[in-house]
Amino acid sequence: MKVKYTKFELNKKFVSLQMGAKTTSRHFDLPQEDRIIILDFGSQYSQLIARRIRELGVYSEILPYHVSLDEIKNHRPKGIILSGGPSSVNSKDAKLIDPEIYRLGIPVLGICYGMQLTAHLLGGEVSEGEIGEYGRSVFYKTNHESLLMHGVPEKSTVWMSHFDEVRRLPAGFESLGHTDSCIAGMENSGKRIYALQFHPEVSHTEYGNRILKNFVFDICRCEPNWNLADFIEKTIYEIKETVGNKRVILGLSGGVDSSVAAALIHQAIGDQLTCIHVDTGLMRKNESELVMQTFGEHFHMNIIHVDASETFLSRLKGVSDPEEKRKIIGRQFIEVFNREALKIKDASFLAQGTIYPDVIESKSAKGGPSVTIKSHHNVGGLPEEMELELLEPLKDLFKDEVRKIGLALGIPEKMIMRHPFPGPGLGIRILGEVDEEKIRILQEADDILIRELENHGLYNRVSQAFVVLLPVKSVGVMGDERTYEYTAVIRSADTTDFMTATWSRLPYDFLDKVATRIINEVRGINRVVYDISNKPPATIEWE
């Protein structure tokens, strides 16, 4: 029996213009999208590889490097990419894979560690180079017949990050090119096995996108059949089928992920969804009012508003360590949410705004090679006594895809395009101990920055901007009187993927106006500084 998908309403004009998708409603049985599987060996760029593939219109999925061959085959990939990683193939605890992967008949592309691993497993030689190669290098193409290198000039800029290198190619392989210090690519075109020492997924590699296109379309023969309009229709149908006539509860913070999850689920089941909005007291200025107005009045959702600010503040009293603050806020949120959720006696599902990066990092924390930098509040933490099934409609999407879906579902652009806001809220933008007065100070200062960015047409030109309150006081003079007040930091970063970022070159006149307003209007701050740190070595958030 074929599955039929039901008609639904959405902003089809937006979908047509922004997603390039068909807009006719129909009954249909979606074929499985062509897909590329990425095996993750711990590279900081693994998610970026997946995003680059999806930007080409092809579905990509990240799996831990140690998955079985059967699981890989179950995904029916058109191609396999082996990511980079921090390890050496010659170490005792090297992250290895079954060499049979190269005999599945599926094209393979190794990147960085993936190239060294391919050479090592297929009989080549890998050893530590005389010098490490990090950052920009010049790639000299030597193979002019390679499908992978089609359209790449004889000389181009690439991005390197390695200390080991391939010294001898495996039998049947030929070089694609080199830098001044190493073999930078190899292929066995007959067996459709390819490898690169550099990172084509990063923007610093001049022709990286062309190389990925060549692999995905010319070598793997993928069709660009991944689009978000079909995803919305399919997901709404699946939510209806999964939930039936049961009830769903969702923690609605007002952030992009939970907001889009709420709108998508509400589109599917309407009043069967009940949202719980917990005001932690650590939110942006007037955040709760905005959430209630947007989703309660505009979308007519059932929303329970819980003001738990006093409880959160009491739990945080005397705590300065950032990770401890995160844990306290997370535990307290679950406690408050659980208490309210248990009042909804007939609820069967707990919905969350979990997105794909959350899932990837949580898998890594459970045995994968990647290091978990910060704990996520969306994945895990389900109270056992609730006995609810988990509903995560966005768990296969990246943030930019989530935003497009939110706009298609009619969430106001001003809300859906907001800069990222951490789950623990202002609790980790106030360095040191958190109290009510510091929250007031930071809310006012941050609101001034955001409003001025909007007024000057700069908000959508930077990726993330906010104010940090330091546990540092300094002497100032205001109205001929000595002051001793807090120092605020303006942080603004530009990035395409949030894995690397540069500080925003905001105009001096703008910074002058914002700093003047903050000092004049926010009681408790007499000094404002601007953070000009890049990521890495700094992170975008301070805690």
C-alpha positions as CSV (number, residue, x, y, z in Angstrom):
1,M,0.0,0.0,0.0
2,K,1.4,3.4,-1.0
3,V,1.6,6.2,1.5
4,K,-0.4,9.3,0.5
5,Y,0.5,12.7,1.7
6,T,-2.2,15.2,2.6
7,K,-2.6,18.8,1.5
8,F,-1.5,21.6,3.7
9,E,-1.2,25.4,3.5
10,L,2.0,27.3,3.8
11,N,3.5,30.4,2.3
12,K,4.0,29.0,-1.1
13,K,5.2,32.2,-2.7
14,F,8.2,32.1,-0.3
15,V,8.8,28.4,-0.9
16,S,8.8,28.9,-4.7
17,L,11.2,31.8,-4.6
18,Q,13.5,30.8,-1.8
19,M,13.6,27.0,-2.1
20,G,13.2,26.5,-5.9
21,A,10.5,23.9,-5.1
22,K,7.3,22.9,-6.9
23,T,4.3,24.6,-5.3
24,T,1.4,22.3,-6.4
25,S,-0.2,20.3,-3.6
26,R,-0.6,16.7,-4.5
27,H,-0.8,13.1,-3.2
28,F,2.6,11.6,-3.6
29,D,5.0,8.9,-2.5
30,L,8.4,10.6,-2.0
31,P,11.3,8.6,-3.3
32,Q,14.3,8.4,-1.1
33,E,16.6,11.3,-1.8
34,D,20.0,10.6,-3.2
35,R,22.4,10.9,-0.3
36,I,26.1,11.2,0.6
37,I,27.3,9.7,3.8
38,I,30.1,11.4,5.8
39,L,32.0,9.2,8.2
40,D,33.2,11.4,11.0
41,F,36.8,10.9,12.4
42,G,36.6,13.9,14.7
43,S,37.1,16.8,12.3
44,Q,35.9,20.2,13.3
45,Y,34.7,20.6,9.7
46,S,32.5,17.5,9.4
47,Q,29.3,19.5,9.7
48,L,30.6,21.9,7.2
49,I,31.1,19.1,4.7
50,A,27.5,18.0,5.2
51,R,26.2,21.6,4.8
52,R,28.2,22.1,1.6
53,I,26.7,18.9,0.1
54,R,23.1,20.0,1.1
55,E,23.7,23.4,-0.4
56,L,24.2,21.6,-3.7
57,G,20.7,20.1,-3.3
58,V,21.8,16.7,-2.2
59,Y,21.0,15.2,1.1
60,S,24.0,14.4,3.3
61,E,24.3,12.6,6.6
62,I,27.1,12.3,9.2
63,L,27.7,8.9,10.8
64,P,30.5,7.9,13.4
65,Y,33.5,6.4,11.7
66,H,32.9,3.1,13.5
67,V,29.5,2.2,12.0
68,S,29.2,-1.2,10.5
69,L,29.2,-1.8,6.7
70,D,25.7,-3.1,7.0
71,E,24.5,0.2,8.4
72,I,26.3,2.1,5.7
73,K,24.6,0.0,3.0
74,N,21.2,0.4,4.7
75,H,21.5,4.1,4.0
76,R,22.0,3.4,0.3
77,P,24.5,6.2,-0.2
78,K,25.5,7.4,-3.7
79,G,28.9,8.4,-2.2
80,I,31.0,8.2,0.9
81,I,33.2,10.9,2.3
82,L,35.8,10.2,4.9
83,S,36.4,13.3,7.1
84,G,39.5,14.8,8.5
85,G,40.5,14.2,12.1
86,P,43.1,14.9,14.8
87,S,44.6,11.4,14.9
88,S,47.5,9.7,13.2
89,V,46.9,6.5,11.2
90,N,50.2,5.2,12.7
91,S,49.2,5.7,16.4
92,K,48.2,2.7,18.6
93,D,44.7,4.0,19.0
94,A,44.2,5.0,15.3
95,K,40.7,5.4,14.1
96,L,40.4,2.7,11.4
97,I,37.6,1.4,9.2
98,D,36.9,-1.9,7.5
99,P,38.9,-1.8,4.1
100,E,35.9,-3.5,2.5
101,I,34.3,-0.1,2.3
102,Y,36.5,0.5,-0.7
103,R,35.1,-2.6,-2.4
104,L,31.4,-1.7,-2.0
105,G,31.3,-0.1,-5.5
106,I,30.4,3.2,-3.9
107,P,32.6,6.2,-4.8
108,V,34.8,7.3,-1.8
109,L,36.4,10.7,-1.2
110,G,38.9,10.9,1.7
111,I,39.7,14.4,3.1
112,C,42.9,15.1,5.1
113,Y,42.9,12.2,7.6
114,G,40.6,10.5,5.2
115,M,43.3,10.6,2.5
116,Q,46.0,9.3,4.9
117,L,43.7,6.5,6.1
118,T,42.9,5.5,2.5
119,A,46.6,5.3,1.6
120,H,47.4,3.4,4.9
121,L,44.6,0.8,4.4
122,L,45.3,0.2,0.7
123,G,49.1,-0.3,0.9
124,G,50.6,3.2,0.7
125,E,52.9,4.8,3.1
126,V,52.0,7.6,5.6
127,S,54.5,9.2,8.0
128,E,55.0,12.5,9.8
129,G,56.1,15.3,7.5
130,E,59.2,17.3,8.0
131,I,57.0,20.3,8.6
132,G,53.4,20.6,9.5
133,E,51.2,22.4,7.0
134,Y,48.5,24.7,8.4
135,G,46.4,27.4,6.7
136,R,46.7,28.5,3.1
137,S,48.9,26.6,0.7
138,V,49.3,26.6,-3.1
139,F,48.0,23.5,-4.9
140,Y,49.7,22.6,-8.2
141,K,47.4,20.3,-10.3
142,T,49.2,17.6,-12.2
143,N,46.4,15.3,-13.3
144,H,44.5,17.1,-16.1
145,E,42.2,14.1,-16.9
146,S,40.7,13.7,-13.4
147,L,36.9,14.1,-13.1
148,L,37.4,15.3,-9.5
149,M,39.7,18.1,-10.6
150,H,37.7,19.2,-13.7
151,G,37.6,23.0,-13.8
152,V,40.4,23.5,-11.3
153,P,43.3,25.5,-12.7
154,E,46.9,24.4,-12.6
155,K,47.6,26.6,-9.6
156,S,45.1,27.5,-6.8
157,T,44.8,28.3,-3.1
158,V,43.8,25.5,-0.7
159,W,43.4,25.1,3.1
160,M,45.7,22.7,4.9
161,S,45.7,21.3,8.4
162,H,48.0,18.3,8.8
163,F,51.2,17.0,10.3
164,D,51.2,13.5,8.7
165,E,51.4,13.1,4.9
166,V,51.3,10.4,2.2
167,R,54.8,9.5,1.2
168,R,54.0,6.6,-1.2
169,L,50.8,6.1,-3.1
170,P,49.0,2.7,-3.0
171,A,49.2,0.5,-6.1
172,G,46.8,1.7,-8.8
173,F,46.7,5.3,-7.6
174,E,48.1,8.4,-9.3
175,S,48.7,11.8,-7.9
176,L,46.2,14.7,-8.5
177,G,48.7,17.3,-7.5
178,H,51.0,18.6,-4.8
179,T,51.9,21.6,-2.6
180,D,55.5,22.6,-2.0
181,S,55.8,20.1,0.8
182,C,53.5,17.1,0.1
183,I,51.3,15.0,-2.2
184,A,48.0,16.9,-2.0
185,G,45.6,14.4,-3.8
186,M,45.4,11.0,-5.3
187,E,42.9,8.8,-7.2
188,N,42.1,5.4,-8.5
189,S,39.5,6.4,-11.1
190,G,38.8,2.8,-12.1
191,K,37.7,2.0,-8.5
192,R,36.3,5.5,-8.0
193,I,38.4,6.1,-4.9
194,Y,39.6,9.7,-4.5
195,A,41.4,11.6,-1.7
196,L,42.6,15.1,-0.9
197,Q,45.1,16.3,1.7
198,F,43.4,19.7,1.8
199,H,39.9,20.7,2.9
200,P,37.6,21.5,-0.1
201,E,34.7,22.3,2.3
202,V,36.2,25.5,3.8
203,S,35.7,28.8,2.0
204,H,39.5,29.4,2.0
205,T,40.0,26.6,-0.6
206,E,39.5,28.5,-3.9
207,Y,37.9,25.8,-5.9
208,G,36.6,23.6,-3.1
209,N,33.0,23.9,-4.1
210,R,33.8,23.0,-7.7
211,I,35.6,19.9,-6.5
212,L,32.7,18.8,-4.3
213,K,30.3,19.4,-7.2
214,N,32.5,17.2,-9.4
215,F,32.4,14.4,-6.8
216,V,28.7,14.6,-6.0
217,F,27.3,15.0,-9.6
218,D,29.9,13.7,-12.0
219,I,31.4,10.8,-10.0
220,C,28.5,9.8,-7.7
221,R,25.8,10.7,-10.2
222,C,23.5,12.3,-7.6
223,E,20.4,14.2,-8.5
224,P,19.7,17.5,-6.7
225,N,16.4,16.2,-5.2
226,W,16.8,17.5,-1.6
227,N,14.4,20.4,-1.1
228,L,12.7,21.8,2.0
229,A,9.2,22.2,0.5
230,D,8.9,18.4,0.2
231,F,10.4,18.1,3.6
232,I,7.7,20.2,5.2
233,E,4.9,18.3,3.5
234,K,6.4,15.0,4.3
235,T,7.1,15.9,7.9
236,I,3.6,17.3,8.5
237,Y,2.1,14.0,7.2
238,E,4.5,12.0,9.4
239,I,3.6,14.0,12.5
240,K,-0.1,13.4,11.9
241,E,0.5,9.7,11.4
242,T,2.7,9.4,14.5
243,V,0.6,11.5,16.9
244,G,-2.9,10.5,15.8
245,N,-5.4,11.9,18.2
246,K,-2.9,12.1,21.1
247,R,-1.5,15.3,22.7
248,V,2.0,16.8,22.4
249,I,3.8,19.1,24.8
250,L,6.7,21.4,23.8
251,G,9.1,23.7,25.7
252,L,8.8,27.0,23.7
253,S,11.8,29.2,24.6
254,G,11.2,31.7,21.7
255,G,14.5,30.7,20.1
256,V,14.5,29.7,16.4
257,D,14.6,25.9,16.9
258,S,11.7,25.6,19.4
259,S,9.7,28.2,17.5
260,V,9.9,26.4,14.2
261,A,9.2,23.0,15.8
262,A,6.1,24.5,17.4
263,A,4.9,26.0,14.2
264,L,5.5,22.8,12.2
265,I,3.8,20.6,14.8
266,H,0.9,23.1,15.2
267,Q,0.4,23.1,11.4
268,A,0.0,19.3,11.6
269,I,-2.2,18.8,14.7
270,G,-3.4,22.2,15.9
271,D,-4.8,22.3,19.4
272,Q,-3.4,18.9,20.2
273,L,-0.2,20.8,20.9
274,T,0.4,22.5,24.2
275,C,3.5,24.7,24.6
276,I,5.1,25.5,27.9
277,H,7.1,28.7,28.0
278,V,9.4,28.9,31.1
279,D,10.6,32.4,31.9
280,T,13.9,31.7,33.5
281,G,14.6,35.3,34.2
282,L,17.7,35.0,32.1
283,M,16.1,36.0,28.8
284,R,16.4,39.0,26.5
285,K,14.5,42.1,27.4
286,N,10.7,41.6,26.9
287,E,11.3,38.1,25.5
288,S,8.3,36.4,27.2
289,E,5.9,39.1,26.0
290,L,7.2,38.6,22.5
291,V,6.7,34.8,22.7
292,M,3.2,35.1,24.0
293,Q,2.2,37.7,21.5
294,T,3.7,35.9,18.5
295,F,2.6,32.3,19.2
296,G,-0.3,32.9,21.5
297,E,-2.1,35.7,19.6
298,H,-0.7,35.4,16.1
299,F,-0.7,31.5,15.8
300,H,-3.4,30.9,18.4
301,M,-1.4,28.2,20.1
302,N,-2.1,26.8,23.5
303,I,0.7,28.2,25.7
304,I,1.3,27.9,29.4
305,H,3.4,30.8,30.7
306,V,5.5,30.0,33.8
307,D,7.5,32.7,35.5
308,A,10.2,30.8,37.3
309,S,12.8,33.6,37.5
310,E,13.0,33.7,41.3
311,T,13.6,30.0,41.4
312,F,16.4,30.1,38.8
313,L,18.1,33.0,40.5
314,S,18.1,31.4,43.9
315,R,19.7,28.2,42.5
316,L,22.4,30.3,40.8
317,K,23.3,32.3,43.9
318,G,27.0,32.1,44.7
319,V,27.8,30.1,41.6
320,S,30.5,31.5,39.2
321,D,31.8,28.5,37.2
322,P,30.3,28.6,33.7
323,E,29.8,24.8,33.3
324,E,28.2,24.6,36.7
325,K,25.8,27.4,35.8
326,R,24.9,25.6,32.6
327,K,24.1,22.4,34.6
328,I,22.1,24.2,37.2
329,I,20.0,26.1,34.6
330,G,19.5,22.8,32.6
331,R,18.4,20.8,35.7
332,Q,16.1,23.6,36.9
333,F,14.5,24.0,33.5
334,I,13.7,20.3,33.4
335,E,12.3,20.4,36.9
336,V,10.0,23.3,36.2
337,F,9.0,22.0,32.8
338,N,8.4,18.5,34.2
339,R,6.1,20.0,37.0
340,E,4.0,21.8,34.4
341,A,4.0,19.0,31.9
342,L,2.7,16.5,34.5
343,K,-0.4,18.6,34.8
344,I,-1.3,17.7,31.2
345,K,-2.6,14.3,32.1
346,D,-3.3,13.0,28.5
347,A,0.0,14.0,26.9
348,S,1.8,11.2,25.1
349,F,4.6,13.1,23.3
350,L,7.4,15.5,24.2
351,A,8.4,17.7,21.3
352,Q,11.9,19.3,21.1
353,G,13.6,21.7,18.7
354,T,16.6,19.4,18.4
355,I,18.5,20.1,15.1
356,Y,21.1,18.1,13.3
357,P,24.3,19.7,14.9
358,D,22.8,18.8,18.4
359,V,22.3,15.2,17.3
360,I,25.8,14.9,15.9
361,E,27.5,16.4,18.9
362,S,25.4,14.3,21.3
363,K,26.4,11.1,19.4
364,S,30.0,12.2,19.7
365,A,29.6,12.5,23.4
366,K,28.4,8.8,23.5
367,G,31.5,7.3,21.9
368,G,32.3,9.2,18.8
369,P,35.7,10.9,18.3
370,S,34.6,14.5,18.5
371,V,35.1,16.5,21.7
372,T,31.9,18.0,23.2
373,I,32.6,21.6,23.9
374,K,29.3,22.5,25.6
375,S,26.4,20.4,26.7
376,H,23.1,20.8,24.8
377,H,19.8,21.2,26.6
378,N,17.7,19.8,23.7
379,V,19.2,16.3,23.5
380,G,18.5,14.0,26.4
381,G,17.3,15.1,29.8
382,L,13.9,13.6,29.4
383,P,12.5,13.0,32.9
384,E,11.8,9.3,33.3
385,E,8.6,9.8,35.3
386,M,7.0,11.6,32.3
387,E,7.1,8.4,30.2
388,L,6.6,10.4,27.0
389,E,7.7,9.6,23.5
390,L,10.1,12.0,21.8
391,L,9.0,14.0,18.8
392,E,11.9,15.8,17.0
393,P,10.8,17.0,13.6
394,L,13.9,19.2,12.9
395,K,16.5,16.6,13.9
396,D,17.8,16.2,10.3
397,L,18.2,19.9,9.6
398,F,20.9,22.5,9.9
399,K,20.1,26.0,11.3
400,D,19.9,27.7,7.9
401,E,17.4,25.1,6.8
402,V,15.4,25.5,10.0
403,R,15.2,29.3,9.3
404,K,13.9,28.8,5.8
405,I,11.2,26.4,7.1
406,G,10.2,28.9,9.8
407,L,9.7,31.7,7.2
408,A,7.7,29.3,4.9
409,L,5.4,28.6,7.9
410,G,4.8,32.3,8.4
411,I,6.9,33.0,11.5
412,P,7.7,36.8,11.3
413,E,11.1,37.4,9.7
414,K,12.2,39.6,12.6
415,M,11.9,36.7,15.0
416,I,13.1,33.8,12.8
417,M,16.2,35.7,11.6
418,R,17.3,36.7,15.1
419,H,20.9,36.0,16.1
420,P,21.6,32.8,18.0
421,F,20.9,32.9,21.8
422,P,22.4,30.3,24.1
423,G,20.1,27.9,26.0
424,P,21.3,29.1,29.4
425,G,20.6,32.6,28.3
426,L,22.2,35.6,30.0
427,G,23.4,33.2,32.7
428,I,26.5,32.7,30.6
429,R,26.8,36.2,29.3
430,I,27.2,37.5,32.8
431,L,30.6,36.3,33.8
432,G,30.8,35.2,37.4
433,E,27.9,35.1,39.8
434,V,24.5,36.0,38.5
435,D,22.0,38.2,40.3
436,E,18.9,40.2,39.5
437,E,20.7,43.6,39.3
438,K,23.3,42.2,36.8
439,I,20.5,40.7,34.7
440,R,18.7,44.1,34.5
441,I,22.0,45.9,33.5
442,L,22.8,43.4,30.8
443,Q,19.2,43.3,29.4
444,E,19.2,47.1,29.0
445,A,22.7,47.2,27.5
446,D,22.0,44.4,25.1
447,D,18.7,45.8,24.0
448,I,20.5,49.1,23.1
449,L,23.0,47.3,20.9
450,I,20.4,45.3,19.1
451,R,18.1,48.2,18.4
452,E,21.0,50.4,17.1
453,L,22.1,47.6,14.8
454,E,18.6,47.4,13.4
455,N,18.3,51.2,13.2
456,H,21.6,51.4,11.2
457,G,20.8,48.5,8.9
458,L,23.6,46.4,10.4
459,Y,21.7,43.7,12.2
460,N,21.5,41.3,9.2
461,R,25.0,42.1,8.1
462,V,26.6,40.6,11.1
463,S,26.1,36.9,12.2
464,Q,25.8,37.3,16.0
465,A,26.0,40.4,18.2
466,F,25.5,40.8,22.0
467,V,26.8,42.4,25.1
468,V,28.7,40.6,27.9
469,L,28.9,41.9,31.5
470,L,32.2,41.4,33.1
471,P,32.8,40.9,36.9
472,V,35.1,43.9,36.7
473,K,34.5,47.4,38.0
474,S,36.6,50.4,37.1
475,V,36.7,54.1,38.0
476,G,34.9,56.6,35.9
477,V,33.7,60.2,36.0
478,M,30.0,61.0,35.3
479,G,28.7,64.5,36.1
480,D,31.9,65.6,37.8
481,E,31.4,62.7,40.2
482,R,33.6,59.6,40.6
483,T,31.9,56.3,39.7
484,Y,32.9,52.7,40.3
485,E,30.8,50.6,38.0
486,Y,30.8,47.5,35.7
487,T,32.5,47.0,32.4
488,A,30.5,45.9,29.4
489,V,31.8,44.2,26.3
490,I,30.3,44.5,22.8
491,R,30.8,41.3,20.9
492,S,30.0,41.0,17.2
493,A,31.1,38.2,14.9
494,D,30.9,37.4,11.2
495,T,30.7,33.8,10.0
496,T,29.2,31.5,7.5
497,D,29.2,28.4,9.6
498,F,29.9,29.4,13.2
499,M,32.9,27.0,13.2
500,T,35.2,29.8,12.4
501,A,34.5,33.5,12.8
502,T,36.0,37.0,12.5
503,W,35.2,40.0,14.6
504,S,32.8,42.4,12.8
505,R,34.4,45.6,11.4
506,L,31.6,47.8,12.7
507,P,31.9,51.6,12.0
508,Y,33.5,53.7,14.6
509,D,30.7,56.2,14.7
510,F,28.2,53.3,15.3
511,L,30.3,51.9,18.2
512,D,30.7,55.4,19.6
513,K,26.9,55.9,19.6
514,V,26.2,52.5,21.2
515,A,28.8,52.9,23.9
516,T,27.6,56.4,24.7
517,R,24.0,55.3,25.0
518,I,24.9,52.3,27.2
519,I,27.0,54.5,29.6
520,N,24.4,57.2,29.7
521,E,21.3,55.1,29.9
522,V,22.2,52.0,31.8
523,R,22.8,52.6,35.4
524,G,25.7,50.3,36.6
525,I,28.0,50.6,33.5
526,N,30.7,53.2,33.1
527,R,33.0,51.6,30.6
528,V,32.4,49.8,27.3
529,V,35.0,47.8,25.3
530,Y,34.9,46.0,21.9
531,D,36.0,42.4,21.5
532,I,38.2,42.0,18.4
533,S,39.0,38.3,18.9
534,N,38.5,35.8,16.1
535,K,37.3,32.2,16.4
536,P,39.6,30.3,16.8
537,P,41.4,30.9,19.2
538,A,38.4,32.6,21.0
539,T,34.9,31.3,20.9
540,I,32.0,33.6,20.0
541,E,30.3,33.3,23.4
542,W,32.5,34.2,26.4
543,E,31.4,31.2,28.5
